[in-house]
Amino acid sequence: MRTQVAIVGAGPAGLFLGHLLRQAGVDVVILERKDRAYVEGRVRAGVLERITVELMERLGVDERMRREGLVHAGANLASDGEMFRIDMAELTGGSTVMVYGQQEVMKDLFDAAEQRDLRIVFDADAVRLHDVEGERPHITWRKDGAEHRLDCDFIAGCDGYHGVSRATIPDKVLKTFERVYPFGWLGILAEAPPCDHELIYSNHERGFALASMRSPTRSRYYVQCSLDDRLEDWSDERFWDEVSVRLGPEAAARIVRAPSFEKSIAPLRSFVSEPMRYGRLFLAGDAAHIVPPTGAKGMNLAVSDVIMLSEALVEHYHERSSAGIDGYSARALARVWKAERFSWWFTSLTHRFPDRDGFDRKMQVAELAYIKGSRAAQVTLAENYVGLPLV
């Protein structure tokens, strides 16, 4: 097989990039280790920045999102149960976010890929990248007991934190930066109306909590938990009791307790690898960086990566210029680190850290009080939350 750009990974980064390049007339093949049902079924993010919403419109995959997604013009912060609202739209000149689950985004992208004959090879096992630093990169894999090979001009590594793409870059070249947080998020999904029409981020002396949603009838709630906790430690009753305390009486009075149909514990980390280009290999999305979910930046950051990468590759093929691909890593990392900063700050502001004392707790409360009373502080939070512009 031969293509211009080989994409490893059919998650959000890989599929968005595939659609962007195909739309621009660049030939692509996407390789995915799992099957469609597995990739599509992963429960992930649900808040889309404006750039992600605009990209789905640009690609013509926004019809269901426009019909079923929930536009949010603001979000709520709570400090020990006392809640106040941040008017994101008013503070940012009209920018909003869209609540629409990543699972739904993937379904829309896969459906469009089938309609447009975007080539995706599922169940590609033992994927290996070859000669990425040379002139003739290629990829090998196994499927149905046979060996396969794909020759290409460039490889886009969109295969996540545990993928083979980043591991292909030599240790002497790759630099990594990481912050592992000493807690996790216990999350549930329940068929129940949300307790508020917008998200609630709560800092409580017992720990962080988040009230979110996937639709007007489906709620998503989280509580900060210990990394030693097990799912069997958390009955639905215990969870509802705890999240009610942490969100405060105003929100708790509106919580509809229903059986959870999905429950999971996720660790939190911040991670960045540099550079995001090595030879003819480019990294995008979780292959290059991880953010804690507090700032809702994970998939949105992948989208900004692939917009930049697609622009660089299209420039290479259409204008015979290498300026974009040469500058991709620096350009992408500039936005990555800003998103990392916001996610780290928002996590530090809203969570209880086991190694911090009463003074640190007072500083959190004071900063939340400052945000509540300062328009300037609210503008900073709002413009980061709805998404910084691409530069």
C-alpha positions in Angstrom: 0.0 0.0 0.0 1.1 3.6 -0.6 -0.3 6.9 0.6 0.9 10.4 1.2 0.2 10.7 5.0 -0.2 7.6 7.2 -2.1 8.3 10.4 -1.6 6.0 13.4 -4.7 6.0 15.6 -8.4 6.5 14.9 -9.2 8.5 18.0 -10.3 12.2 17.8 -6.9 13.4 16.7 -6.5 10.8 13.9 -10.0 11.1 12.6 -10.1 14.9 12.6 -6.7 15.0 10.8 -7.9 12.4 8.3 -11.0 14.3 7.4 -9.0 17.6 7.2 -6.4 16.2 4.8 -9.0 14.3 2.7 -11.0 17.5 2.4 -7.8 19.2 1.1 -7.1 16.5 -1.5 -4.3 14.8 0.4 -4.3 11.0 0.3 -4.4 9.4 3.8 -4.7 5.9 5.4 -5.6 5.6 9.1 -4.4 2.5 11.1 -6.2 1.6 14.3 -5.2 -1.2 16.8 -8.8 -1.8 18.0 -12.1 -2.0 16.2 -14.6 0.8 15.7 -16.9 -0.2 18.5 -14.1 -0.1 21.0 -12.8 3.4 19.9 -16.3 4.8 19.7 -17.4 3.4 23.1 -14.7 5.0 25.2 -16.3 7.4 27.7 -14.3 10.6 27.5 -14.7 14.4 27.4 -17.9 16.2 26.9 -17.1 19.9 26.6 -16.2 21.3 23.2 -14.3 24.5 22.7 -15.4 26.9 19.9 -12.5 25.7 17.7 -13.8 22.1 17.9 -17.4 23.2 17.2 -16.2 25.3 14.2 -14.1 22.5 12.9 -17.0 20.1 12.9 -19.0 22.6 11.0 -16.2 23.1 8.5 -16.0 19.3 7.9 -19.8 19.0 7.6 -20.2 16.7 10.5 -22.1 19.1 12.8 -25.7 18.3 12.0 -26.4 16.0 15.0 -24.3 18.1 17.3 -26.3 21.2 16.4 -29.5 19.3 17.1 -28.5 17.4 20.2 -25.6 19.4 21.8 -26.1 21.8 24.6 -24.7 25.4 24.2 -23.3 26.7 27.4 -22.7 30.4 27.9 -21.3 30.1 31.4 -20.2 27.8 34.2 -20.5 27.8 38.0 -17.9 27.7 40.7 -18.7 26.7 44.3 -16.6 27.2 47.4 -17.8 25.0 50.3 -21.2 24.9 48.8 -21.7 28.6 48.0 -22.1 28.9 44.2 -21.4 31.8 41.8 -21.6 32.0 38.0 -19.0 32.9 35.4 -20.7 34.4 32.4 -18.3 33.1 29.7 -20.1 34.6 26.8 -20.4 38.1 28.2 -16.7 38.1 29.3 -15.3 36.9 26.0 -17.4 38.8 23.5 -19.9 36.0 22.8 -17.8 32.8 22.9 -19.6 29.7 24.2 -18.8 26.0 24.6 -20.8 23.0 23.5 -21.7 20.0 25.7 -21.6 17.0 23.4 -19.9 13.8 24.4 -16.7 12.6 22.7 -18.5 9.3 22.0 -21.0 11.2 19.9 -18.2 13.1 18.1 -16.5 9.8 17.2 -19.8 8.4 15.9 -20.2 11.4 13.7 -16.6 11.2 12.4 -16.8 7.5 11.7 -20.1 7.8 9.9 -18.7 10.5 7.7 -15.6 8.5 7.1 -17.7 5.6 5.7 -19.7 7.9 3.5 -16.5 9.6 2.2 -14.4 6.4 1.8 -11.8 7.6 4.2 -9.6 4.6 4.5 -9.4 3.1 8.0 -7.7 -0.2 8.8 -9.0 -1.6 12.1 -7.5 -4.3 14.1 -4.0 -3.5 13.0 -1.8 -5.3 15.5 2.0 -5.0 16.2 2.2 -1.7 14.4 5.8 -0.5 13.9 7.2 2.7 12.3 10.3 2.5 10.1 12.8 5.0 8.7 11.0 8.0 10.2 14.2 10.0 10.1 14.9 9.1 6.5 13.3 9.8 3.1 11.2 6.6 2.8 9.2 6.1 6.0 6.8 3.2 6.2 4.7 1.3 8.6 4.3 -2.4 9.2 1.5 -4.3 11.0 -0.2 -7.7 11.3 -3.8 -8.4 10.6 -5.6 -11.7 10.0 -2.3 -13.5 10.4 -0.7 -11.7 7.6 2.1 -9.0 7.5 1.2 -5.7 5.9 3.3 -2.6 4.8 2.3 1.0 4.1 4.7 3.3 2.4 4.2 7.1 2.8 5.7 10.5 2.8 4.8 11.4 6.4 3.5 9.7 9.5 1.1 11.3 12.0 1.3 9.7 15.4 -2.2 10.1 16.9 -2.2 6.8 18.9 -2.4 8.2 22.4 -0.2 8.1 25.5 0.5 4.3 25.3 1.0 4.2 21.5 4.1 3.3 19.5 4.6 6.7 17.8 6.2 8.6 20.7 8.2 5.5 21.6 9.8 5.6 18.2 11.5 8.9 18.9 15.0 8.2 20.4 15.5 9.0 24.1 18.3 11.3 23.3 15.9 13.5 21.3 12.7 13.3 23.4 12.2 15.4 26.5 9.2 14.7 28.8 7.7 16.8 31.5 5.2 15.3 33.9 3.1 16.0 37.0 1.2 13.1 38.6 -1.6 14.2 40.9 -2.1 12.3 44.2 -5.8 11.7 43.6 -8.3 10.5 41.0 -11.8 11.2 39.7 -14.6 8.8 40.4 -17.2 9.4 37.8 -20.7 8.1 37.1 -23.3 8.4 34.3 -26.9 8.2 35.3 -30.2 8.5 33.4 -31.3 11.6 35.3 -31.8 15.3 34.5 -28.8 17.4 35.5 -29.0 19.4 38.7 -28.2 22.6 36.8 -28.3 23.8 33.2 -24.6 24.6 33.3 -21.6 22.8 34.9 -20.7 23.2 38.5 -17.0 23.0 39.7 -16.9 22.7 43.4 -14.0 23.2 45.9 -15.1 21.7 49.2 -13.1 20.8 52.3 -13.9 17.2 51.6 -12.5 17.5 48.1 -13.5 18.4 44.5 -16.8 17.6 42.8 -18.2 18.3 39.4 -21.8 18.3 38.2 -21.9 17.9 34.4 -24.2 16.4 31.8 -24.4 14.7 28.4 -28.0 15.6 27.6 -31.1 17.1 29.3 -31.9 13.6 30.6 -28.4 12.2 31.2 -26.1 13.4 34.0 -22.4 13.0 34.6 -21.0 13.6 38.1 -17.5 13.3 39.5 -15.9 13.4 43.0 -12.2 13.5 43.8 -11.2 10.2 45.4 -8.1 8.4 46.6 -6.0 6.5 44.1 -6.4 3.5 46.6 -10.2 3.6 46.2 -11.9 0.8 44.4 -15.2 0.9 42.6 -16.7 -1.6 45.0 -16.0 0.9 47.8 -18.4 3.3 46.2 -22.1 2.3 46.2 -24.5 4.6 44.3 -25.9 5.6 47.7 -22.5 6.6 49.0 -21.7 8.5 45.8 -24.9 10.5 45.8 -24.4 11.4 49.5 -20.9 12.6 48.9 -21.5 14.6 45.8 -24.5 16.3 47.4 -22.3 17.4 50.3 -19.5 18.7 48.1 -21.7 20.6 45.6 -23.6 22.3 48.5 -27.3 22.6 49.5 -28.4 24.7 46.5 -27.3 22.1 43.9 -28.0 19.1 46.2 -31.7 20.0 46.4 -31.9 19.6 42.6 -30.0 16.3 42.3 -32.1 13.4 41.0 -30.7 10.2 42.4 -30.8 7.4 39.8 -28.9 4.1 39.4 -25.5 4.6 37.7 -25.0 2.7 34.4 -21.3 3.6 34.1 -18.8 4.1 36.9 -15.0 4.5 36.7 -12.0 5.9 38.5 -9.5 7.9 36.4 -6.0 9.1 37.6 -5.0 12.6 36.9 -1.7 13.7 35.3 -0.1 16.5 33.3 2.3 15.4 30.6 4.1 16.9 27.7 6.7 15.5 25.4 9.0 17.6 23.2 9.5 17.9 20.2 6.3 17.0 18.5 8.2 16.3 15.2 11.0 13.9 14.6 12.1 13.6 10.9 8.9 12.6 9.0 7.0 11.7 12.1 4.6 14.2 13.8 2.9 13.7 17.1 -0.6 15.0 17.9 -3.1 14.7 20.7 -2.5 12.4 23.7 0.6 10.9 22.0 2.3 14.2 22.8 0.5 15.5 25.9 -2.0 14.8 28.6 -4.0 17.3 30.7 -6.0 16.7 33.8 -9.7 16.8 32.9 -10.5 19.8 35.1 -10.1 22.3 32.3 -11.9 20.2 29.6 -8.9 20.6 27.3 -8.0 17.0 26.3 -9.8 16.5 23.0 -9.9 20.2 22.3 -6.1 20.4 22.4 -5.9 17.4 20.0 -8.1 19.4 17.6 -5.8 22.4 17.7 -2.8 20.1 17.1 -4.3 18.6 14.0 -5.6 21.9 12.6 -2.0 23.1 12.7 -0.6 19.9 11.4 -3.1 19.7 8.5 -2.3 23.3 7.5 1.4 22.4 7.5 1.0 19.3 5.4 -1.4 21.0 3.0 1.1 23.8 2.6 3.8 21.2 1.8 1.7 19.5 -0.9 0.0 22.5 -2.4 2.7 25.2 -2.2 5.8 23.0 -2.0 6.8 24.8 1.2 8.4 23.2 4.2 7.8 26.2 6.5 4.7 24.8 8.1 6.1 21.4 8.9 9.3 22.8 10.1 7.4 25.1 12.5 4.7 22.7 13.5 6.3 21.5 16.8 7.0 25.0 18.2 3.7 26.3 17.1 1.7 23.5 18.6 3.7 23.4 21.8 3.1 27.1 22.4 -0.6 26.4 22.7 -0.1 23.1 24.5 1.8 24.7 27.4 -0.9 27.4 27.8 -3.6 24.7 28.0 -1.4 22.8 30.5 -1.0 25.9 32.6 -4.7 26.5 32.7 -5.5 22.9 33.5 -2.8 22.7 36.2 -4.0 26.0 37.8 -7.7 25.0 37.7 -6.9 21.6 39.2 -4.8 23.2 41.9 -7.5 25.7 42.7 -10.4 23.2 43.1 -8.8 20.0 44.6 -7.8 19.0 48.0 -4.1 18.0 48.1 -3.1 15.5 50.9 0.3 17.2 51.4 -1.1 20.7 51.9 -2.0 22.3 55.2 -4.5 24.7 56.4 -2.7 27.7 55.0 -2.9 26.2 51.5 -6.6 25.6 52.0 -7.1 29.3 53.0 -5.3 30.4 49.9 -7.7 28.4 47.7 -10.7 29.9 49.4 -9.2 33.4 49.1 -8.5 33.0 45.4 -12.1 31.8 44.7 -13.4 34.8 46.6 -11.1 37.0 44.5 -12.4 35.5 41.3 -16.0 36.0 42.5 -15.4 39.7 43.0 -13.0 40.5 40.1 -14.1 40.9 36.5 -10.4 40.8 35.4 -10.0 37.4 37.1 -13.2 36.1 35.5 -12.1 37.2 32.1 -8.8 35.3 32.4 -10.7 32.2 33.5 -13.4 32.6 30.8 -11.1 33.1 27.8 -9.0 30.1 28.8 -12.1 27.9 29.3 -13.8 28.7 26.0 -10.4 28.2 24.3 -7.5 30.5 23.3 -7.3 31.4 19.6 -4.9 29.6 17.3 -1.8 31.6 16.4 
